[in-house]
Amino acid sequence: MNRVVHPIEQESFRRLRARLDTSHLAPLTRAVVERVVHSSADLEYASDLVMAEQELVTAHAALHAGAPVVADVEMVAAGITRRESVCRLRDARSGPGMTRSAHAVRLAYEDVGPGALWVIGCAPTALEELLKLDASPALVIGLPVGFVGAAESKAALRESGLSAVSNVSEKGGSAVAAAALNALLYHPTSLEENL
């Protein structure tokens, strides 16, 4: 099903591309960079994001083949359009040595098993917990935000060898994490056209 793009969104992307040249980027990398920049109005994401095109191609195929999507918080889940996602934060409880967000990751993994796409935009502890599990994800969008643990958890994600979209700085958040996943959802399965 083709997505109808509103004229305001078309104009927004036209202005974005007038300020940021993304034409040299591979198709899915370009889609993710542009959608994250669009969602944040922050051009610095173009040099802050870290991803590999081939990993995105594999994740794109898994997503469009029906792989489950897991969100760390409901704000991320709400931002993901055209696809239901699993978010177990409401059922999670904190305890000694475990945050509520980390427990939610464990609960979600029990629901989805390996091969899911994980979208973490809020809690560094959720990303840290995912890295402890043998989750075998199709992709981890690890864009938690904050001054405590965010940059470190994203560095650990990059060092893990898992297929990932992350960024180097402390910035991130629900909107940009959902935007990165939406870039893959919106991109045609033929990989021949861009927005």
C-alpha positions in Angstrom: 0.0 0.0 0.0 1.4 3.3 -1.0 1.7 6.1 1.5 0.0 9.4 0.7 2.4 12.2 1.5 0.8 15.5 2.7 2.0 18.6 0.8 3.3 20.1 4.1 5.6 17.1 4.5 6.7 17.3 0.9 7.6 21.0 1.4 9.4 20.2 4.6 11.6 17.6 2.9 12.2 20.0 0.0 13.5 22.6 2.5 15.5 20.0 4.4 17.2 18.9 1.2 17.9 22.6 0.3 19.9 22.9 3.6 21.4 19.4 3.8 22.8 17.4 0.8 22.0 13.8 1.3 22.2 12.8 -2.4 25.5 10.9 -1.8 24.0 8.6 0.8 22.8 5.1 0.0 19.0 4.8 -0.3 18.0 3.5 3.2 20.7 5.4 5.0 19.4 8.5 3.3 15.9 7.7 4.3 16.8 7.3 7.9 19.0 10.4 8.1 16.3 12.5 6.4 13.5 11.2 8.5 15.4 11.7 11.8 16.5 15.2 10.7 12.9 16.0 9.7 11.5 14.8 13.0 13.9 16.8 15.1 14.7 19.8 12.8 18.3 19.1 13.9 20.8 19.0 10.9 23.5 17.7 13.2 22.0 14.3 13.1 23.4 13.9 9.6 26.9 13.6 11.1 25.9 12.1 14.4 24.0 9.0 13.2 25.9 5.7 12.7 24.5 2.8 10.5 25.4 0.5 7.7 23.4 0.3 4.5 23.6 -3.5 4.2 22.2 -3.9 7.7 19.4 -1.6 6.9 18.6 -3.5 3.7 18.4 -6.8 5.7 16.3 -5.1 8.4 14.0 -3.5 5.8 13.3 -6.9 4.3 12.6 -8.4 7.8 10.3 -5.6 8.7 8.3 -5.9 5.4 8.2 -9.6 5.8 6.3 -9.1 9.2 9.1 -9.2 11.8 7.8 -7.9 15.1 8.6 -4.3 16.3 9.3 -3.6 19.9 9.3 -0.1 21.5 10.8 0.7 24.8 8.2 3.3 25.8 4.7 4.1 24.7 5.8 7.4 23.1 8.0 5.5 20.7 5.2 3.1 20.0 2.8 6.0 19.4 5.2 7.5 16.9 5.5 4.3 14.8 2.9 4.5 12.1 1.5 1.8 9.8 2.6 -1.0 12.2 1.6 -2.3 15.6 4.4 -2.6 18.1 5.0 -4.4 21.3 5.6 -2.2 24.4 5.5 -3.9 27.8 6.3 -0.9 30.0 2.9 -0.8 31.6 3.4 -4.4 32.8 7.0 -3.9 34.0 8.2 -3.4 37.5 11.4 -2.0 38.9 13.4 -4.0 41.4 16.8 -4.3 42.9 19.3 -3.8 40.1 16.7 -3.5 37.4 14.8 -0.5 36.1 11.2 -0.7 34.9 12.5 -0.1 31.4 14.9 -3.0 31.6 12.2 -5.3 32.9 9.9 -4.2 30.0 12.6 -5.3 27.6 12.7 -8.8 29.2 8.9 -9.0 29.1 8.8 -8.0 25.4 11.5 -10.5 24.5 9.4 -13.2 26.0 6.6 -12.1 23.7 8.6 -11.7 20.4 11.7 -13.9 20.7 14.5 -13.5 18.2 14.3 -11.6 14.9 12.5 -8.5 16.1 13.3 -4.9 15.3 13.9 -3.1 18.6 13.3 0.7 18.8 14.7 2.3 22.0 14.4 6.0 22.2 14.0 6.8 25.9 15.9 4.6 28.4 19.6 3.7 28.2 18.8 0.9 30.7 16.4 -0.6 28.2 19.2 -0.7 25.6 21.7 -2.1 28.2 19.2 -4.9 29.1 18.7 -5.8 25.4 22.4 -6.1 25.0 22.5 -8.6 27.9 19.9 -10.8 26.2 20.6 -13.3 23.5 17.8 -11.6 21.5 19.3 -12.0 17.9 17.5 -8.9 16.7 17.0 -8.0 13.0 17.9 -4.4 14.0 18.3 -2.3 17.1 17.4 1.3 16.7 19.2 2.6 19.8 18.6 6.3 20.2 18.0 6.8 23.9 18.5 10.3 25.2 20.1 11.7 28.4 23.1 12.7 30.3 23.4 9.5 32.2 24.2 6.4 30.2 22.8 7.4 26.9 26.1 7.9 24.9 27.6 4.9 26.8 24.8 2.5 26.0 24.9 3.5 22.3 28.7 3.0 22.2 28.1 -0.5 23.7 25.5 -1.2 21.0 28.0 -0.3 18.3 30.6 -2.4 19.9 28.2 -5.4 20.2 28.3 -6.2 16.5 24.5 -6.2 16.3 22.8 -4.6 13.3 22.0 -1.1 14.6 21.1 2.5 14.0 22.6 4.7 16.8 24.2 8.0 17.3 27.4 9.2 19.0 26.0 12.0 21.2 23.8 12.1 24.2 20.8 13.3 22.2 18.1 11.1 20.9 14.5 10.5 22.1 11.2 8.9 21.2 10.5 11.1 18.2 13.9 10.3 16.4 13.8 6.6 17.3 10.3 6.3 15.9 11.3 8.3 12.8 14.2 5.9 12.1 11.8 3.0 12.1 9.2 4.9 10.1 11.9 5.6 7.4 12.2 1.8 6.9 8.4 1.3 7.0 7.8 4.1 4.4 10.6 3.1 2.1 9.3 1.1 -0.9 10.0 -2.6 -0.8 11.6 -2.3 -4.2 14.2 0.1 -2.8 14.0 2.0 -6.1 12.3 5.2 -5.1 12.8 7.8 -2.3 10.3 10.1 -0.7 
